[in-house]
């Protein structure tokens, strides 16, 4: 099932699988929120995830 995370900056990051969602969120954080790298753990991302 596809899932999505609503980033506080207003961007919705989606993934077709949990692994893809985590990868996409990590890529978004690295490009747009370098100061948050390391704080968005897989557990945190899955906690924020909802059905897309
Ligand atoms: Zn963001």
mmCIF file of the protein (N, C-alpha, C, O) and its ligand, coordinates in Angstrom:
data_MODEL
# 
_entry.id   MODEL 
# 
loop_
_entity.id 
_entity.type 
_entity.pdbx_number_of_molecules 
1 polymer     1 
2 non-polymer 1 
# 
_entity_poly.entity_id                      1 
_entity_poly.type                           'polypeptide(L)' 
_entity_poly.nstd_linkage                   no 
_entity_poly.nstd_monomer                   no 
_entity_poly.pdbx_seq_one_letter_code       
;(UNK)(UNK)(UNK)(UNK)(UNK)(UNK)(UNK)(UNK)(UNK)(UNK)(UNK)(UNK)(UNK)(UNK)(UNK)(UNK)
(UNK)(UNK)(UNK)(UNK)(UNK)(UNK)(UNK)(UNK)(UNK)(UNK)(UNK)(UNK)(UNK)(UNK)(UNK)(UNK)
(UNK)(UNK)(UNK)(UNK)(UNK)(UNK)(UNK)(UNK)(UNK)(UNK)(UNK)(UNK)(UNK)(UNK)(UNK)(UNK)
(UNK)(UNK)(UNK)(UNK)
;
_entity_poly.pdbx_seq_one_letter_code_can   XXXXXXXXXXXXXXXXXXXXXXXXXXXXXXXXXXXXXXXXXXXXXXXXXXXX 
_entity_poly.pdbx_strand_id                 A 
# 
loop_
_entity_poly_seq.entity_id 
_entity_poly_seq.num 
_entity_poly_seq.mon_id 
_entity_poly_seq.hetero 
1 1  UNK n 
1 2  UNK n 
1 3  UNK n 
1 4  UNK n 
1 5  UNK n 
1 6  UNK n 
1 7  UNK n 
1 8  UNK n 
1 9  UNK n 
1 10 UNK n 
1 11 UNK n 
1 12 UNK n 
1 13 UNK n 
1 14 UNK n 
1 15 UNK n 
1 16 UNK n 
1 17 UNK n 
1 18 UNK n 
1 19 UNK n 
1 20 UNK n 
1 21 UNK n 
1 22 UNK n 
1 23 UNK n 
1 24 UNK n 
1 25 UNK n 
1 26 UNK n 
1 27 UNK n 
1 28 UNK n 
1 29 UNK n 
1 30 UNK n 
1 31 UNK n 
1 32 UNK n 
1 33 UNK n 
1 34 UNK n 
1 35 UNK n 
1 36 UNK n 
1 37 UNK n 
1 38 UNK n 
1 39 UNK n 
1 40 UNK n 
1 41 UNK n 
1 42 UNK n 
1 43 UNK n 
1 44 UNK n 
1 45 UNK n 
1 46 UNK n 
1 47 UNK n 
1 48 UNK n 
1 49 UNK n 
1 50 UNK n 
1 51 UNK n 
1 52 UNK n 
# 
loop_
_struct_asym.id 
_struct_asym.entity_id 
A 1 
B 2 
# 
loop_
_chem_comp.id 
_chem_comp.type 
_chem_comp.mon_nstd_flag 
UNK 'L-peptide linking' . 
ZN  non-polymer         . 
# 
_pdbx_entity_nonpoly.entity_id   2 
_pdbx_entity_nonpoly.name        ? 
_pdbx_entity_nonpoly.comp_id     ZN 
# 
_pdbx_nonpoly_scheme.asym_id         B 
_pdbx_nonpoly_scheme.entity_id       2 
_pdbx_nonpoly_scheme.mon_id          ZN 
_pdbx_nonpoly_scheme.ndb_seq_num     1 
_pdbx_nonpoly_scheme.pdb_seq_num     101 
_pdbx_nonpoly_scheme.auth_seq_num    101 
_pdbx_nonpoly_scheme.pdb_mon_id      ZN 
_pdbx_nonpoly_scheme.auth_mon_id     ZN 
_pdbx_nonpoly_scheme.pdb_strand_id   A 
_pdbx_nonpoly_scheme.pdb_ins_code    . 
# 
loop_
_atom_site.group_PDB 
_atom_site.id 
_atom_site.type_symbol 
_atom_site.label_atom_id 
_atom_site.label_alt_id 
_atom_site.label_comp_id 
_atom_site.label_asym_id 
_atom_site.label_entity_id 
_atom_site.label_seq_id 
_atom_site.pdbx_PDB_ins_code 
_atom_site.Cartn_x 
_atom_site.Cartn_y 
_atom_site.Cartn_z 
_atom_site.occupancy 
_atom_site.B_iso_or_equiv 
_atom_site.pdbx_formal_charge 
_atom_site.auth_seq_id 
_atom_site.auth_comp_id 
_atom_site.auth_asym_id 
_atom_site.auth_atom_id 
_atom_site.pdbx_PDB_model_num 
ATOM   1   N  N  . UNK A 1 1  ? 0.848  -1.200 0.000  1.00 0.00 ? 1   UNK A N  1 
ATOM   2   C  CA . UNK A 1 1  ? 0.000  0.000  0.000  1.00 0.00 ? 1   UNK A CA 1 
ATOM   3   C  C  . UNK A 1 1  ? 0.880  1.245  0.000  1.00 0.00 ? 1   UNK A C  1 
ATOM   4   O  O  . UNK A 1 1  ? 1.845  1.341  0.759  1.00 0.00 ? 1   UNK A O  1 
ATOM   5   N  N  . UNK A 1 2  ? 0.534  2.189  -0.857 1.00 0.00 ? 2   UNK A N  1 
ATOM   6   C  CA . UNK A 1 2  ? 1.317  3.427  -0.922 1.00 0.00 ? 2   UNK A CA 1 
ATOM   7   C  C  . UNK A 1 2  ? 1.093  4.251  0.343  1.00 0.00 ? 2   UNK A C  1 
ATOM   8   O  O  . UNK A 1 2  ? -0.002 4.283  0.905  1.00 0.00 ? 2   UNK A O  1 
ATOM   9   N  N  . UNK A 1 3  ? 2.153  4.908  0.768  1.00 0.00 ? 3   UNK A N  1 
ATOM   10  C  CA . UNK A 1 3  ? 2.053  5.754  1.953  1.00 0.00 ? 3   UNK A CA 1 
ATOM   11  C  C  . UNK A 1 3  ? 2.669  7.116  1.664  1.00 0.00 ? 3   UNK A C  1 
ATOM   12  O  O  . UNK A 1 3  ? 3.411  7.286  0.696  1.00 0.00 ? 3   UNK A O  1 
ATOM   13  N  N  . UNK A 1 4  ? 2.354  8.071  2.509  1.00 0.00 ? 4   UNK A N  1 
ATOM   14  C  CA . UNK A 1 4  ? 2.877  9.421  2.335  1.00 0.00 ? 4   UNK A CA 1 
ATOM   15  C  C  . UNK A 1 4  ? 3.184  10.039 3.691  1.00 0.00 ? 4   UNK A C  1 
ATOM   16  O  O  . UNK A 1 4  ? 2.595  9.684  4.711  1.00 0.00 ? 4   UNK A O  1 
ATOM   17  N  N  . UNK A 1 5  ? 4.126  10.976 3.667  1.00 0.00 ? 5   UNK A N  1 
ATOM   18  C  CA . UNK A 1 5  ? 4.466  11.753 4.862  1.00 0.00 ? 5   UNK A CA 1 
ATOM   19  C  C  . UNK A 1 5  ? 4.310  13.225 4.501  1.00 0.00 ? 5   UNK A C  1 
ATOM   20  O  O  . UNK A 1 5  ? 4.847  13.689 3.495  1.00 0.00 ? 5   UNK A O  1 
ATOM   21  N  N  . UNK A 1 6  ? 3.567  13.956 5.337  1.00 0.00 ? 6   UNK A N  1 
ATOM   22  C  CA . UNK A 1 6  ? 3.429  15.395 5.140  1.00 0.00 ? 6   UNK A CA 1 
ATOM   23  C  C  . UNK A 1 6  ? 4.558  16.086 5.887  1.00 0.00 ? 6   UNK A C  1 
ATOM   24  O  O  . UNK A 1 6  ? 4.553  16.159 7.116  1.00 0.00 ? 6   UNK A O  1 
ATOM   25  N  N  . UNK A 1 7  ? 5.525  16.591 5.131  1.00 0.00 ? 7   UNK A N  1 
ATOM   26  C  CA . UNK A 1 7  ? 6.637  17.301 5.751  1.00 0.00 ? 7   UNK A CA 1 
ATOM   27  C  C  . UNK A 1 7  ? 6.128  18.640 6.299  1.00 0.00 ? 7   UNK A C  1 
ATOM   28  O  O  . UNK A 1 7  ? 5.247  19.258 5.701  1.00 0.00 ? 7   UNK A O  1 
ATOM   29  N  N  . UNK A 1 8  ? 6.674  19.087 7.427  1.00 0.00 ? 8   UNK A N  1 
ATOM   30  C  CA . UNK A 1 8  ? 6.249  20.376 7.984  1.00 0.00 ? 8   UNK A CA 1 
ATOM   31  C  C  . UNK A 1 8  ? 6.421  21.538 7.006  1.00 0.00 ? 8   UNK A C  1 
ATOM   32  O  O  . UNK A 1 8  ? 5.770  22.570 7.164  1.00 0.00 ? 8   UNK A O  1 
ATOM   33  N  N  . UNK A 1 9  ? 7.284  21.391 5.999  1.00 0.00 ? 9   UNK A N  1 
ATOM   34  C  CA . UNK A 1 9  ? 7.500  22.474 5.037  1.00 0.00 ? 9   UNK A CA 1 
ATOM   35  C  C  . UNK A 1 9  ? 6.394  22.544 4.002  1.00 0.00 ? 9   UNK A C  1 
ATOM   36  O  O  . UNK A 1 9  ? 6.380  23.465 3.184  1.00 0.00 ? 9   UNK A O  1 
ATOM   37  N  N  . UNK A 1 10 ? 5.452  21.583 4.016  1.00 0.00 ? 10  UNK A N  1 
ATOM   38  C  CA . UNK A 1 10 ? 4.336  21.639 3.084  1.00 0.00 ? 10  UNK A CA 1 
ATOM   39  C  C  . UNK A 1 10 ? 4.435  20.632 1.955  1.00 0.00 ? 10  UNK A C  1 
ATOM   40  O  O  . UNK A 1 10 ? 3.476  20.441 1.208  1.00 0.00 ? 10  UNK A O  1 
ATOM   41  N  N  . UNK A 1 11 ? 5.593  19.981 1.822  1.00 0.00 ? 11  UNK A N  1 
ATOM   42  C  CA . UNK A 1 11 ? 5.773  18.979 0.781  1.00 0.00 ? 11  UNK A CA 1 
ATOM   43  C  C  . UNK A 1 11 ? 5.227  17.636 1.266  1.00 0.00 ? 11  UNK A C  1 
ATOM   44  O  O  . UNK A 1 11 ? 5.454  17.245 2.411  1.00 0.00 ? 11  UNK A O  1 
ATOM   45  N  N  . UNK A 1 12 ? 4.508  16.935 0.393  1.00 0.00 ? 12  UNK A N  1 
ATOM   46  C  CA . UNK A 1 12 ? 4.063  15.582 0.698  1.00 0.00 ? 12  UNK A CA 1 
ATOM   47  C  C  . UNK A 1 12 ? 4.962  14.611 -0.041 1.00 0.00 ? 12  UNK A C  1 
ATOM   48  O  O  . UNK A 1 12 ? 5.031  14.616 -1.270 1.00 0.00 ? 12  UNK A O  1 
ATOM   49  N  N  . UNK A 1 13 ? 5.659  13.768 0.737  1.00 0.00 ? 13  UNK A N  1 
ATOM   50  C  CA . UNK A 1 13 ? 6.572  12.786 0.159  1.00 0.00 ? 13  UNK A CA 1 
ATOM   51  C  C  . UNK A 1 13 ? 5.860  11.438 0.130  1.00 0.00 ? 13  UNK A C  1 
ATOM   52  O  O  . UNK A 1 13 ? 5.347  10.989 1.155  1.00 0.00 ? 13  UNK A O  1 
ATOM   53  N  N  . UNK A 1 14 ? 5.822  10.788 -1.029 1.00 0.00 ? 14  UNK A N  1 
ATOM   54  C  CA . UNK A 1 14 ? 5.108  9.522  -1.177 1.00 0.00 ? 14  UNK A CA 1 
ATOM   55  C  C  . UNK A 1 14 ? 6.054  8.367  -1.479 1.00 0.00 ? 14  UNK A C  1 
ATOM   56  O  O  . UNK A 1 14 ? 7.177  8.567  -1.942 1.00 0.00 ? 14  UNK A O  1 
ATOM   57  N  N  . UNK A 1 15 ? 5.579  7.162  -1.208 1.00 0.00 ? 15  UNK A N  1 
ATOM   58  C  CA . UNK A 1 15 ? 6.335  5.976  -1.564 1.00 0.00 ? 15  UNK A CA 1 
ATOM   59  C  C  . UNK A 1 15 ? 5.379  4.823  -1.777 1.00 0.00 ? 15  UNK A C  1 
ATOM   60  O  O  . UNK A 1 15 ? 4.360  4.714  -1.095 1.00 0.00 ? 15  UNK A O  1 
ATOM   61  N  N  . UNK A 1 16 ? 5.711  3.959  -2.729 1.00 0.00 ? 16  UNK A N  1 
ATOM   62  C  CA . UNK A 1 16 ? 4.856  2.806  -3.012 1.00 0.00 ? 16  UNK A CA 1 
ATOM   63  C  C  . UNK A 1 16 ? 5.004  1.720  -1.953 1.00 0.00 ? 16  UNK A C  1 
ATOM   64  O  O  . UNK A 1 16 ? 4.102  0.907  -1.748 1.00 0.00 ? 16  UNK A O  1 
ATOM   65  N  N  . UNK A 1 17 ? 6.147  1.718  -1.290 1.00 0.00 ? 17  UNK A N  1 
ATOM   66  C  CA . UNK A 1 17 ? 6.401  0.759  -0.214 1.00 0.00 ? 17  UNK A CA 1 
ATOM   67  C  C  . UNK A 1 17 ? 6.999  1.504  0.967  1.00 0.00 ? 17  UNK A C  1 
ATOM   68  O  O  . UNK A 1 17 ? 7.400  2.661  0.834  1.00 0.00 ? 17  UNK A O  1 
ATOM   69  N  N  . UNK A 1 18 ? 7.063  0.850  2.123  1.00 0.00 ? 18  UNK A N  1 
ATOM   70  C  CA . UNK A 1 18 ? 7.674  1.484  3.291  1.00 0.00 ? 18  UNK A CA 1 
ATOM   71  C  C  . UNK A 1 18 ? 9.122  1.862  2.985  1.00 0.00 ? 18  UNK A C  1 
ATOM   72  O  O  . UNK A 1 18 ? 9.563  2.962  3.319  1.00 0.00 ? 18  UNK A O  1 
ATOM   73  N  N  . UNK A 1 19 ? 9.862  0.947  2.349  1.00 0.00 ? 19  UNK A N  1 
ATOM   74  C  CA . UNK A 1 19 ? 11.267 1.211  2.046  1.00 0.00 ? 19  UNK A CA 1 
ATOM   75  C  C  . UNK A 1 19 ? 11.412 2.417  1.129  1.00 0.00 ? 19  UNK A C  1 
ATOM   76  O  O  . UNK A 1 19 ? 12.283 3.264  1.331  1.00 0.00 ? 19  UNK A O  1 
ATOM   77  N  N  . UNK A 1 20 ? 10.537 2.486  0.104  1.00 0.00 ? 20  UNK A N  1 
ATOM   78  C  CA . UNK A 1 20 ? 10.613 3.594  -0.842 1.00 0.00 ? 20  UNK A CA 1 
ATOM   79  C  C  . UNK A 1 20 ? 10.255 4.901  -0.142 1.00 0.00 ? 20  UNK A C  1 
ATOM   80  O  O  . UNK A 1 20 ? 10.881 5.932  -0.390 1.00 0.00 ? 20  UNK A O  1 
ATOM   81  N  N  . UNK A 1 21 ? 9.253  4.861  0.729  1.00 0.00 ? 21  UNK A N  1 
ATOM   82  C  CA . UNK A 1 21 ? 8.856  6.065  1.465  1.00 0.00 ? 21  UNK A CA 1 
ATOM   83  C  C  . UNK A 1 21 ? 10.019 6.575  2.312  1.00 0.00 ? 21  UNK A C  1 
ATOM   84  O  O  . UNK A 1 21 ? 10.327 7.767  2.299  1.00 0.00 ? 21  UNK A O  1 
ATOM   85  N  N  . UNK A 1 22 ? 10.660 5.673  3.045  1.00 0.00 ? 22  UNK A N  1 
ATOM   86  C  CA . UNK A 1 22 ? 11.793 6.068  3.885  1.00 0.00 ? 22  UNK A CA 1 
ATOM   87  C  C  . UNK A 1 22 ? 12.909 6.658  3.031  1.00 0.00 ? 22  UNK A C  1 
ATOM   88  O  O  . UNK A 1 22 ? 13.492 7.682  3.386  1.00 0.00 ? 22  UNK A O  1 
ATOM   89  N  N  . UNK A 1 23 ? 13.206 6.013  1.905  1.00 0.00 ? 23  UNK A N  1 
ATOM   90  C  CA . UNK A 1 23 ? 14.252 6.510  1.003  1.00 0.00 ? 23  UNK A CA 1 
ATOM   91  C  C  . UNK A 1 23 ? 13.906 7.901  0.486  1.00 0.00 ? 23  UNK A C  1 
ATOM   92  O  O  . UNK A 1 23 ? 14.760 8.787  0.453  1.00 0.00 ? 23  UNK A O  1 
ATOM   93  N  N  . UNK A 1 24 ? 12.644 8.090  0.081  1.00 0.00 ? 24  UNK A N  1 
ATOM   94  C  CA . UNK A 1 24 ? 12.234 9.376  -0.475 1.00 0.00 ? 24  UNK A CA 1 
ATOM   95  C  C  . UNK A 1 24 ? 12.237 10.477 0.583  1.00 0.00 ? 24  UNK A C  1 
ATOM   96  O  O  . UNK A 1 24 ? 12.636 11.608 0.305  1.00 0.00 ? 24  UNK A O  1 
ATOM   97  N  N  . UNK A 1 25 ? 11.793 10.144 1.796  1.00 0.00 ? 25  UNK A N  1 
ATOM   98  C  CA . UNK A 1 25 ? 11.806 11.148 2.871  1.00 0.00 ? 25  UNK A CA 1 
ATOM   99  C  C  . UNK A 1 25 ? 13.240 11.525 3.207  1.00 0.00 ? 25  UNK A C  1 
ATOM   100 O  O  . UNK A 1 25 ? 13.552 12.702 3.389  1.00 0.00 ? 25  UNK A O  1 
ATOM   101 N  N  . UNK A 1 26 ? 14.115 10.519 3.290  1.00 0.00 ? 26  UNK A N  1 
ATOM   102 C  CA . UNK A 1 26 ? 15.520 10.810 3.597  1.00 0.00 ? 26  UNK A CA 1 
ATOM   103 C  C  . UNK A 1 26 ? 16.137 11.699 2.528  1.00 0.00 ? 26  UNK A C  1 
ATOM   104 O  O  . UNK A 1 26 ? 16.916 12.598 2.843  1.00 0.00 ? 26  UNK A O  1 
ATOM   105 N  N  . UNK A 1 27 ? 15.790 11.453 1.246  1.00 0.00 ? 27  UNK A N  1 
ATOM   106 C  CA . UNK A 1 27 ? 16.319 12.265 0.151  1.00 0.00 ? 27  UNK A CA 1 
ATOM   107 C  C  . UNK A 1 27 ? 15.784 13.695 0.250  1.00 0.00 ? 27  UNK A C  1 
ATOM   108 O  O  . UNK A 1 27 ? 16.521 14.654 0.022  1.00 0.00 ? 27  UNK A O  1 
ATOM   109 N  N  . UNK A 1 28 ? 14.510 13.833 0.589  1.00 0.00 ? 28  UNK A N  1 
ATOM   110 C  CA . UNK A 1 28 ? 13.915 15.167 0.730  1.00 0.00 ? 28  UNK A CA 1 
ATOM   111 C  C  . UNK A 1 28 ? 14.580 15.921 1.885  1.00 0.00 ? 28  UNK A C  1 
ATOM   112 O  O  . UNK A 1 28 ? 14.900 17.102 1.750  1.00 0.00 ? 28  UNK A O  1 
ATOM   113 N  N  . UNK A 1 29 ? 14.785 15.256 2.998  1.00 0.00 ? 29  UNK A N  1 
ATOM   114 C  CA . UNK A 1 29 ? 15.419 15.896 4.155  1.00 0.00 ? 29  UNK A CA 1 
ATOM   115 C  C  . UNK A 1 29 ? 16.842 16.319 3.798  1.00 0.00 ? 29  UNK A C  1 
ATOM   116 O  O  . UNK A 1 29 ? 17.279 17.409 4.165  1.00 0.00 ? 29  UNK A O  1 
ATOM   117 N  N  . UNK A 1 30 ? 17.560 15.458 3.085  1.00 0.00 ? 30  UNK A N  1 
ATOM   118 C  CA . UNK A 1 30 ? 18.945 15.784 2.749  1.00 0.00 ? 30  UNK A CA 1 
ATOM   119 C  C  . UNK A 1 30 ? 19.027 16.970 1.802  1.00 0.00 ? 30  UNK A C  1 
ATOM   120 O  O  . UNK A 1 30 ? 19.961 17.766 1.900  1.00 0.00 ? 30  UNK A O  1 
ATOM   121 N  N  . UNK A 1 31 ? 18.072 17.109 0.885  1.00 0.00 ? 31  UNK A N  1 
ATOM   122 C  CA . UNK A 1 31 ? 18.141 18.203 -0.080 1.00 0.00 ? 31  UNK A CA 1 
ATOM   123 C  C  . UNK A 1 31 ? 17.527 19.489 0.455  1.00 0.00 ? 31  UNK A C  1 
ATOM   124 O  O  . UNK A 1 31 ? 18.021 20.578 0.164  1.00 0.00 ? 31  UNK A O  1 
ATOM   125 N  N  . UNK A 1 32 ? 16.440 19.373 1.247  1.00 0.00 ? 32  UNK A N  1 
ATOM   126 C  CA . UNK A 1 32 ? 15.720 20.577 1.689  1.00 0.00 ? 32  UNK A CA 1 
ATOM   127 C  C  . UNK A 1 32 ? 15.929 20.930 3.157  1.00 0.00 ? 32  UNK A C  1 
ATOM   128 O  O  . UNK A 1 32 ? 15.769 22.086 3.547  1.00 0.00 ? 32  UNK A O  1 
ATOM   129 N  N  . UNK A 1 33 ? 16.285 19.943 3.971  1.00 0.00 ? 33  UNK A N  1 
ATOM   130 C  CA . UNK A 1 33 ? 16.436 20.191 5.414  1.00 0.00 ? 33  UNK A CA 1 
ATOM   131 C  C  . UNK A 1 33 ? 17.709 19.548 5.948  1.00 0.00 ? 33  UNK A C  1 
ATOM   132 O  O  . UNK A 1 33 ? 17.652 18.666 6.805  1.00 0.00 ? 33  UNK A O  1 
ATOM   133 N  N  . UNK A 1 34 ? 18.856 19.990 5.444  1.00 0.00 ? 34  UNK A N  1 
ATOM   134 C  CA . UNK A 1 34 ? 20.111 19.346 5.863  1.00 0.00 ? 34  UNK A CA 1 
ATOM   135 C  C  . UNK A 1 34 ? 20.323 19.392 7.376  1.00 0.00 ? 34  UNK A C  1 
ATOM   136 O  O  . UNK A 1 34 ? 21.026 18.548 7.932  1.00 0.00 ? 34  UNK A O  1 
ATOM   137 N  N  . UNK A 1 35 ? 19.712 20.385 8.045  1.00 0.00 ? 35  UNK A N  1 
ATOM   138 C  CA . UNK A 1 35 ? 19.861 20.469 9.502  1.00 0.00 ? 35  UNK A CA 1 
ATOM   139 C  C  . UNK A 1 35 ? 19.072 19.384 10.226 1.00 0.00 ? 35  UNK A C  1 
ATOM   140 O  O  . UNK A 1 35 ? 19.305 19.125 11.407 1.00 0.00 ? 35  UNK A O  1 
ATOM   141 N  N  . UNK A 1 36 ? 18.125 18.740 9.509  1.00 0.00 ? 36  UNK A N  1 
ATOM   142 C  CA . UNK A 1 36 ? 17.298 17.692 10.127 1.00 0.00 ? 36  UNK A CA 1 
ATOM   143 C  C  . UNK A 1 36 ? 17.815 16.289 9.860  1.00 0.00 ? 36  UNK A C  1 
ATOM   144 O  O  . UNK A 1 36 ? 17.258 15.311 10.359 1.00 0.00 ? 36  UNK A O  1 
ATOM   145 N  N  . UNK A 1 37 ? 18.907 16.186 9.053  1.00 0.00 ? 37  UNK A N  1 
ATOM   146 C  CA . UNK A 1 37 ? 19.459 14.866 8.770  1.00 0.00 ? 37  UNK A CA 1 
ATOM   147 C  C  . UNK A 1 37 ? 19.896 14.218 10.085 1.00 0.00 ? 37  UNK A C  1 
ATOM   148 O  O  . UNK A 1 37 ? 20.601 14.834 10.883 1.00 0.00 ? 37  UNK A O  1 
ATOM   149 N  N  . UNK A 1 38 ? 19.482 12.999 10.297 1.00 0.00 ? 38  UNK A N  1 
ATOM   150 C  CA . UNK A 1 38 ? 19.828 12.308 11.537 1.00 0.00 ? 38  UNK A CA 1 
ATOM   151 C  C  . UNK A 1 38 ? 18.680 12.298 12.523 1.00 0.00 ? 38  UNK A C  1 
ATOM   152 O  O  . UNK A 1 38 ? 18.639 11.456 13.420 1.00 0.00 ? 38  UNK A O  1 
ATOM   153 N  N  . UNK A 1 39 ? 17.729 13.242 12.368 1.00 0.00 ? 39  UNK A N  1 
ATOM   154 C  CA . UNK A 1 39 ? 16.590 13.278 13.288 1.00 0.00 ? 39  UNK A CA 1 
ATOM   155 C  C  . UNK A 1 39 ? 15.408 12.488 12.721 1.00 0.00 ? 39  UNK A C  1 
ATOM   156 O  O  . UNK A 1 39 ? 14.536 12.045 13.468 1.00 0.00 ? 39  UNK A O  1 
ATOM   157 N  N  . UNK A 1 40 ? 15.383 12.315 11.386 1.00 0.00 ? 40  UNK A N  1 
ATOM   158 C  CA . UNK A 1 40 ? 14.283 11.574 10.756 1.00 0.00 ? 40  UNK A CA 1 
ATOM   159 C  C  . UNK A 1 40 ? 14.674 10.114 10.624 1.00 0.00 ? 40  UNK A C  1 
ATOM   160 O  O  . UNK A 1 40 ? 15.134 9.670  9.572  1.00 0.00 ? 40  UNK A O  1 
ATOM   161 N  N  . UNK A 1 41 ? 14.485 9.381  11.699 1.00 0.00 ? 41  UNK A N  1 
ATOM   162 C  CA . UNK A 1 41 ? 14.780 7.958  11.676 1.00 0.00 ? 41  UNK A CA 1 
ATOM   163 C  C  . UNK A 1 41 ? 13.642 7.202  10.993 1.00 0.00 ? 41  UNK A C  1 
ATOM   164 O  O  . UNK A 1 41 ? 12.555 7.744  10.790 1.00 0.00 ? 41  UNK A O  1 
ATOM   165 N  N  . UNK A 1 42 ? 13.907 5.947  10.644 1.00 0.00 ? 42  UNK A N  1 
ATOM   166 C  CA . UNK A 1 42 ? 12.868 5.138  10.012 1.00 0.00 ? 42  UNK A CA 1 
ATOM   167 C  C  . UNK A 1 42 ? 11.627 5.054  10.918 1.00 0.00 ? 42  UNK A C  1 
ATOM   168 O  O  . UNK A 1 42 ? 10.500 5.154  10.433 1.00 0.00 ? 42  UNK A O  1 
ATOM   169 N  N  . UNK A 1 43 ? 11.831 4.871  12.219 1.00 0.00 ? 43  UNK A N  1 
ATOM   170 C  CA . UNK A 1 43 ? 10.699 4.807  13.149 1.00 0.00 ? 43  UNK A CA 1 
ATOM   171 C  C  . UNK A 1 43 ? 9.887  6.091  13.111 1.00 0.00 ? 43  UNK A C  1 
ATOM   172 O  O  . UNK A 1 43 ? 8.657  6.058  13.107 1.00 0.00 ? 43  UNK A O  1 
ATOM   173 N  N  . UNK A 1 44 ? 10.588 7.229  13.082 1.00 0.00 ? 44  UNK A N  1 
ATOM   174 C  CA . UNK A 1 44 ? 9.935  8.537  13.060 1.00 0.00 ? 44  UNK A CA 1 
ATOM   175 C  C  . UNK A 1 44 ? 9.142  8.700  11.763 1.00 0.00 ? 44  UNK A C  1 
ATOM   176 O  O  . UNK A 1 44 ? 8.005  9.172  11.769 1.00 0.00 ? 44  UNK A O  1 
ATOM   177 N  N  . UNK A 1 45 ? 9.760  8.303  10.663 1.00 0.00 ? 45  UNK A N  1 
ATOM   178 C  CA . UNK A 1 45 ? 9.092  8.433  9.363  1.00 0.00 ? 45  UNK A CA 1 
ATOM   179 C  C  . UNK A 1 45 ? 7.838  7.574  9.324  1.00 0.00 ? 45  UNK A C  1 
ATOM   180 O  O  . UNK A 1 45 ? 6.794  8.029  8.857  1.00 0.00 ? 45  UNK A O  1 
ATOM   181 N  N  . UNK A 1 46 ? 7.923  6.335  9.807  1.00 0.00 ? 46  UNK A N  1 
ATOM   182 C  CA . UNK A 1 46 ? 6.762  5.447  9.774  1.00 0.00 ? 46  UNK A CA 1 
ATOM   183 C  C  . UNK A 1 46 ? 5.671  5.938  10.731 1.00 0.00 ? 46  UNK A C  1 
ATOM   184 O  O  . UNK A 1 46 ? 4.485  5.699  10.504 1.00 0.00 ? 46  UNK A O  1 
ATOM   185 N  N  . UNK A 1 47 ? 6.081  6.623  11.796 1.00 0.00 ? 47  UNK A N  1 
ATOM   186 C  CA . UNK A 1 47 ? 5.129  7.190  12.741 1.00 0.00 ? 47  UNK A CA 1 
ATOM   187 C  C  . UNK A 1 47 ? 4.329  8.311  12.070 1.00 0.00 ? 47  UNK A C  1 
ATOM   188 O  O  . UNK A 1 47 ? 3.143  8.492  12.348 1.00 0.00 ? 47  UNK A O  1 
ATOM   189 N  N  . UNK A 1 48 ? 4.991  9.055  11.186 1.00 0.00 ? 48  UNK A N  1 
ATOM   190 C  CA . UNK A 1 48 ? 4.350  10.172 10.496 1.00 0.00 ? 48  UNK A CA 1 
ATOM   191 C  C  . UNK A 1 48 ? 3.599  9.743  9.247  1.00 0.00 ? 48  UNK A C  1 
ATOM   192 O  O  . UNK A 1 48 ? 2.838  10.526 8.678  1.00 0.00 ? 48  UNK A O  1 
ATOM   193 N  N  . UNK A 1 49 ? 3.808  8.502  8.816  1.00 0.00 ? 49  UNK A N  1 
ATOM   194 C  CA . UNK A 1 49 ? 3.249  8.057  7.544  1.00 0.00 ? 49  UNK A CA 1 
ATOM   195 C  C  . UNK A 1 49 ? 1.740  7.800  7.640  1.00 0.00 ? 49  UNK A C  1 
ATOM   196 O  O  . UNK A 1 49 ? 1.228  7.373  8.675  1.00 0.00 ? 49  UNK A O  1 
ATOM   197 N  N  . UNK A 1 50 ? 1.055  8.071  6.542  1.00 0.00 ? 50  UNK A N  1 
ATOM   198 C  CA . UNK A 1 50 ? -0.371 7.756  6.443  1.00 0.00 ? 50  UNK A CA 1 
ATOM   199 C  C  . UNK A 1 50 ? -0.632 7.205  5.044  1.00 0.00 ? 50  UNK A C  1 
ATOM   200 O  O  . UNK A 1 50 ? 0.190  7.353  4.140  1.00 0.00 ? 50  UNK A O  1 
ATOM   201 N  N  . UNK A 1 51 ? -1.785 6.569  4.885  1.00 0.00 ? 51  UNK A N  1 
ATOM   202 C  CA . UNK A 1 51 ? -2.108 5.992  3.586  1.00 0.00 ? 51  UNK A CA 1 
ATOM   203 C  C  . UNK A 1 51 ? -2.197 7.096  2.536  1.00 0.00 ? 51  UNK A C  1 
ATOM   204 O  O  . UNK A 1 51 ? -2.772 8.157  2.782  1.00 0.00 ? 51  UNK A O  1 
ATOM   205 N  N  . UNK A 1 52 ? -1.624 6.833  1.368  1.00 0.00 ? 52  UNK A N  1 
ATOM   206 C  CA . UNK A 1 52 ? -1.624 7.835  0.304  1.00 0.00 ? 52  UNK A CA 1 
ATOM   207 C  C  . UNK A 1 52 ? -2.739 7.536  -0.694 1.00 0.00 ? 52  UNK A C  1 
ATOM   208 O  O  . UNK A 1 52 ? -2.908 8.268  -1.669 1.00 0.00 ? 52  UNK A O  1 
HETATM 209 ZN ZN . ZN  B 2 .  ? 10.310 19.338 3.825  1.00 0.00 ? 101 ZN  A ZN 1 
# 
